[in-house]
Amino acid sequence: MSSRRLSLPQRFLIGSIFCSLFLALLLGRMFYLQTFRHQNLYTQSENNRIRIQPVVPKRGLVFDREGRLLIDNRAAYSLAVVPAEVSRTPTLERLSALLEISEESLNRRIRRNLTGRFQPAVIKRDVGFDKVAVLEEQNELYPGAVYSKDEVRKYTEELGGECFTGYVGEISSEEMKKLDISIYRAGTMIGKSGIEKFYDRELRGLEGTEYIEIAASGQLLGVLADQPGVAAETGSDLILTIDRDIQKVATEALGDFCGAAVVMDPRNGEILAMASSPANDANIFSGVIPDSLWRSILADTNNPLLNRPLDGQYPPASTYKLLVAGAGLELGLIDRHTMFSGCTGAYQFGIRAFHCWDLGGHGRLPLIPSIERSCDVYFYQLAYKMGLADYHRFSTACGFGHKTGVDLPQEALGNVPDKDWYDRHIGLRQWTLAVLLNLGIGQGEVLSTPLQLTQFYCGLANHGQVFKPHLLKSIVGPDGRETSKGGELAFSLPFSEATLQILKEGLVAVMHGEQGTARGSKIDGVLMAGKTGTAQNPHGLEHSLFVGFAPADNPEIVACVIMENAGHGSDWAAPAVRKIIKTYLEKHNLIGDRLPLAGEGR
């Protein structure tokens, strides 16, 4: 079968058609790319040439009331990778060996901090200089890896202030959902607790941006000259109400006991010191916590993660007797001379005997000696006479069962039970008014945080006026302008000045009376006031409590200490408060040769 061969002109024609079609397709594709895809391709090209890098501002410093550093920054390095540049390279494998972190962990950190394929995602903070030196000298082996200068928080460890300073850490996905994405991004360091969290917006400043030019080989060429970045704005500095000297003593005063200390100025609500024991060193949270350390913290039965001044809830024990006495005076149930059935070491209520702490008994006593000697039997009878409704009403009016509103996160409510509470938790008609006897001495179901208890005694010291507890004294902006924060009146105690005077006499008698339960902790040369407490604890020894203030005739300081499983308040908490108050008085030259006047406080 013969085939007809195409002639030369025919072959030329067909070739011309194919060439024309190919050229048309090529021109059409070029037209499409340059017209319709220009912006997209230009962006991709720029992404390959330019890296947008956030400029993290310097986080604000934190000082005590006298300008002494509490929280500083130290220089460090952070390491990040550009996801688009490491996806097809051995970079992650090499970084895994260099950093001694598994590739799986590195990939997990990239996903967590991913903001874009061409944006650096932080994989490790506080990288050692030896590792940075390797990356600098052998950068061609680590394409897509980039390190930057950073700062890590440095907390004053010996002050034991983690309960109020808090710490910073990488933002979580849950936090990202709640916060302003124009300010916070994945990988951002954010305050996790304490003032670091409460004042994060003031401390963090505003991030800037710079544009880095990159060669085809991945080498950094420097800041792009024709693409000006945005300067970062330094965070504001905070000046706190904390006094480093008092803070150090308060931490030391707790010793090896679990417990809490709160020290305040009753005239304005300024917190002079706040300590929780045991405490974690906030510096360990500045970087990635090793799993073994985190497990040991969680396994510690002393619960070092509990912020005891704010979150610890304790029976206030005999320190609460001042509230019961004040309510009794205001209701007209008693006056300073009122006596009940004598204390024989116990009070018989139905078939049950409610014991006094002194099993030898106190006899018949009027109010102030009952406070001085902390007679339980007196307050059993007063609380029962008062009734549950008035007990609840006066307790809540004195700030218990409510948050104080301190400028710290995660504050507990405490508990002041009423009829509905007992019906819900014990059962309808399953309880009797015998609960009032325990409530009258600050036991049973009533619970208070150390901060609430301190706030109440600030009111007793300050003519009934209660200021909101606060830590911030002033803010110093990046421009150096200082904005002061004054005391904010929160509420007034529901007690008249006459009632407050009687209560203060009782508190002075506790310190200076011949049989005062804290007479061994008075300070020569100054009039003190205070109250011991010994809270029953079903899990071991009693909790030791004491709240005191001085000078009693013109109070400047209120200190509260609670020591768990320590024993009587007079044995442990009272000497601790004495140490704190004495340090303050000596510092301010408030100890003189004046002794209490004869009969004063009785």
Secondary structure as the mmCIF struct_conf table of DSSP 4:
data_model
#
loop_
_struct_conf.conf_type_id
_struct_conf.id
_struct_conf.beg_label_comp_id
_struct_conf.beg_label_asym_id
_struct_conf.beg_label_seq_id
_struct_conf.end_label_comp_id
_struct_conf.end_label_asym_id
_struct_conf.end_label_seq_id
HELX_LH_PP_P HELX_LH_PP_P1 ARG A 4 SER A 7
HELX_RH_AL_P HELX_RH_AL_P1 LEU A 8 THR A 35
TURN_TY1_P TURN_TY1_P1 PHE A 36 PHE A 36
BEND BEND1 ARG A 37 ARG A 37
HELX_RH_AL_P HELX_RH_AL_P2 HIS A 38 ARG A 49
STRN STRN1 ILE A 50 VAL A 55
HELX_LH_PP_P HELX_LH_PP_P2 VAL A 56 LEU A 61
STRN STRN2 VAL A 62 PHE A 63
TURN_TY1_P TURN_TY1_P2 ARG A 65 GLU A 66
BEND BEND2 GLY A 67 GLY A 67
STRN STRN3 LEU A 69 VAL A 81
HELX_RH_AL_P HELX_RH_AL_P3 PRO A 83 VAL A 86
TURN_TY1_P TURN_TY1_P3 SER A 87 ARG A 88
BEND BEND3 THR A 89 PRO A 90
HELX_RH_AL_P HELX_RH_AL_P4 THR A 91 LEU A 99
TURN_TY1_P TURN_TY1_P4 GLU A 100 GLU A 100
HELX_RH_AL_P HELX_RH_AL_P5 GLU A 103 ARG A 112
TURN_TY1_P TURN_TY1_P5 ASN A 113 ASN A 113
BEND BEND4 THR A 115 THR A 115
TURN_TY1_P TURN_TY1_P6 ARG A 117 PHE A 118
BEND BEND5 GLN A 119 GLN A 119
STRN STRN4 ALA A 121 LYS A 124
BEND BEND6 ARG A 125 ASP A 126
HELX_RH_AL_P HELX_RH_AL_P6 PHE A 129 GLU A 137
TURN_TY1_P TURN_TY1_P7 GLN A 138 GLN A 138
HELX_RH_3T_P HELX_RH_3T_P1 ASN A 139 LEU A 141
BEND BEND7 TYR A 142 TYR A 142
TURN_TY1_P TURN_TY1_P8 PRO A 143 GLY A 144
STRN STRN5 ALA A 145 TYR A 155
HELX_RH_3T_P HELX_RH_3T_P2 GLU A 157 LEU A 159
HELX_RH_AL_P HELX_RH_AL_P7 GLU A 162 THR A 165
STRN STRN6 VAL A 168 GLU A 170
HELX_LH_PP_P HELX_LH_PP_P3 ILE A 171 SER A 172
HELX_RH_AL_P HELX_RH_AL_P8 SER A 173 LYS A 178
BEND BEND8 LEU A 179 LEU A 179
TURN_TY1_P TURN_TY1_P9 ILE A 181 ILE A 183
TURN_TY1_P TURN_TY1_P10 ALA A 186 GLY A 187
STRN STRN7 MET A 189 GLY A 191
BEND BEND9 SER A 193 SER A 193
HELX_RH_AL_P HELX_RH_AL_P9 GLY A 194 PHE A 198
TURN_TY1_P TURN_TY1_P11 TYR A 199 TYR A 199
HELX_RH_AL_P HELX_RH_AL_P10 ASP A 200 ARG A 204
STRN STRN8 LEU A 206 LEU A 206
STRN STRN9 GLY A 208 ILE A 214
TURN_TY1_P TURN_TY1_P12 ALA A 216 SER A 217
BEND BEND10 GLY A 218 GLY A 218
STRN STRN10 LEU A 220 VAL A 223
TURN_TY1_P TURN_TY1_P13 ALA A 225 ASP A 226
BEND BEND11 GLN A 227 GLN A 227
STRN STRN11 VAL A 230 VAL A 230
STRN STRN12 GLU A 233 GLU A 233
HELX_LH_PP_P HELX_LH_PP_P4 THR A 234 SER A 236
STRN STRN13 ASP A 237 LEU A 240
BEND BEND12 THR A 241 THR A 241
HELX_RH_AL_P HELX_RH_AL_P11 ARG A 244 LEU A 254
TURN_TY1_P TURN_TY1_P14 GLY A 255 ASP A 256
BEND BEND13 PHE A 257 PHE A 257
STRN STRN14 GLY A 259 ASP A 265
TURN_TY1_P TURN_TY1_P15 PRO A 266 GLY A 269
STRN STRN15 GLU A 270 SER A 277
BEND BEND14 PRO A 278 PRO A 278
HELX_RH_3T_P HELX_RH_3T_P3 ALA A 282 PHE A 285
BEND BEND15 SER A 286 GLY A 287
HELX_LH_PP_P HELX_LH_PP_P5 VAL A 288 PRO A 290
HELX_RH_AL_P HELX_RH_AL_P12 ASP A 291 ALA A 299
TURN_TY1_P TURN_TY1_P16 THR A 301 ASN A 302
TURN_TY1_P TURN_TY1_P17 PRO A 304 LEU A 305
HELX_RH_AL_P HELX_RH_AL_P13 ARG A 308 ASP A 311
STRN STRN16 TYR A 314 TYR A 314
HELX_RH_3T_P HELX_RH_3T_P4 ALA A 317 TYR A 320
HELX_RH_AL_P HELX_RH_AL_P14 LYS A 321 GLU A 330
TURN_TY1_P TURN_TY1_P18 LEU A 331 GLY A 332
BEND BEND16 LEU A 333 LEU A 333
TURN_TY1_P TURN_TY1_P19 ARG A 336 HIS A 337
BEND BEND17 SER A 341 SER A 341
HELX_LH_PP_P HELX_LH_PP_P6 GLY A 342 GLY A 342
STRN STRN17 CYS A 343 CYS A 343
BEND BEND18 THR A 344 GLY A 345
STRN STRN18 ALA A 346 PHE A 349
TURN_TY1_P TURN_TY1_P20 GLY A 350 ILE A 351
STRN STRN19 ARG A 352 HIS A 355
BEND BEND19 TRP A 357 ASP A 358
TURN_TY1_P TURN_TY1_P21 LEU A 359 GLY A 360
STRN STRN20 GLY A 363 GLY A 363
BEND BEND20 ARG A 364 ARG A 364
HELX_RH_AL_P HELX_RH_AL_P15 LEU A 367 ARG A 373
TURN_TY1_P TURN_TY1_P22 SER A 374 SER A 374
HELX_RH_AL_P HELX_RH_AL_P16 ASP A 376 MET A 386
HELX_RH_AL_P HELX_RH_AL_P17 LEU A 388 ALA A 397
TURN_TY1_P TURN_TY1_P23 CYS A 398 GLY A 401
BEND BEND21 HIS A 402 HIS A 402
BEND BEND22 ASP A 407 PRO A 409
STRN STRN21 ASN A 415 ASN A 415
HELX_RH_AL_P HELX_RH_AL_P18 LYS A 419 HIS A 425
TURN_TY1_P TURN_TY1_P24 ILE A 426 ILE A 426
TURN_TY1_P TURN_TY1_P25 LEU A 428 ARG A 429
BEND BEND23 GLN A 430 GLN A 430
TURN_TY1_P TURN_TY1_P26 LEU A 433 ALA A 434
HELX_RH_AL_P HELX_RH_AL_P19 VAL A 435 GLY A 440
TURN_TY1_P TURN_TY1_P27 ILE A 441 GLY A 442
TURN_TY1_P TURN_TY1_P28 GLY A 444 GLU A 445
STRN STRN22 LEU A 447 SER A 448
HELX_RH_AL_P HELX_RH_AL_P20 PRO A 450 ALA A 461
TURN_TY1_P TURN_TY1_P29 ASN A 462 GLY A 464
STRN STRN23 GLN A 465 PHE A 467
HELX_LH_PP_P HELX_LH_PP_P7 LYS A 468 PRO A 469
STRN STRN24 HIS A 470 HIS A 470
STRN STRN25 LEU A 472 VAL A 476
TURN_TY1_P TURN_TY1_P30 PRO A 478 ASP A 479
BEND BEND24 GLY A 480 GLY A 480
STRN STRN26 GLU A 482 SER A 484
STRN STRN27 LEU A 489 SER A 492
BEND BEND25 PRO A 494 PRO A 494
HELX_RH_AL_P HELX_RH_AL_P21 GLU A 497 HIS A 512
BEND BEND26 GLY A 513 GLY A 513
TURN_TY1_P TURN_TY1_P31 GLU A 514 GLN A 515
TURN_TY1_P TURN_TY1_P32 THR A 517 ALA A 518
HELX_RH_3T_P HELX_RH_3T_P5 ARG A 519 SER A 521
TURN_TY1_P TURN_TY1_P33 ASP A 524 GLY A 525
BEND BEND27 VAL A 526 VAL A 526
STRN STRN28 ALA A 529 ALA A 535
TURN_TY1_P TURN_TY1_P34 PRO A 538 HIS A 539
BEND BEND28 GLY A 540 LEU A 541
HELX_LH_PP_P HELX_LH_PP_P8 GLU A 542 GLU A 542
STRN STRN29 HIS A 543 ALA A 550
BEND BEND29 PRO A 551 PRO A 551
TURN_TY1_P TURN_TY1_P35 ALA A 552 ASP A 553
BEND BEND30 ASN A 554 ASN A 554
STRN STRN30 ILE A 557 MET A 563
TURN_TY1_P TURN_TY1_P36 GLU A 564 ASN A 565
TURN_TY1_P TURN_TY1_P37 GLY A 569 TRP A 572
HELX_RH_AL_P HELX_RH_AL_P22 ALA A 573 LYS A 587
TURN_TY1_P TURN_TY1_P38 HIS A 588 ASN A 589
BEND BEND31 ASP A 593 ASP A 593
HELX_LH_PP_P HELX_LH_PP_P9 ARG A 594 LEU A 597
TURN_TY1_P TURN_TY1_P39 ALA A 598 GLY A 601
#
